[in-house]
Amino acid sequence: MRLAHLGLFSVTYASIPEVSNKSIEARLPSMSWQIGSVISTRLRLYGNEPYKVVVVHGGPGAIGSLKGFAKELSIRADKGVVEAIQSKYSIVELIEELYYQIRENCVEKVTLIGHSWGAWLVALFAEKVS
């Protein structure tokens, strides 16, 4: 994991490991693991596969605040970008939701970019999953 803070933004490079639910459960012990209830379909995809960049909005409650950034990044960097939209309430649930958004849509190594609260979530996520 490599983490850099740029003002209100955080950029993290993380490998999403091939792991079973049990090994993640050991790191995040309070999760429910009801798969249907944790996978969020609330995300936006920009550009084409493979999706190698994930942007995480500020807030909580600033849903869509990175829409323009994600769209422009996909064009300028010529990479697929996932705008992960958080819908959960606890930090553990937010980390779990982000994990599944990445696992379902991205290649193994991704660049995580968070704004404001999203920067904190990205850092917490990288710490737990890396």
Beta strands, then each sheet from edge to edge (+ up, - down):
strand 1: 2-6
strand 2: 9-15
strand 3: 43-46
strand 4: 51-56
strand 5: 80-84
strand 6: 106-115
sheet 1: 1+ 2- 6+ 4+ 5+ 3-
end
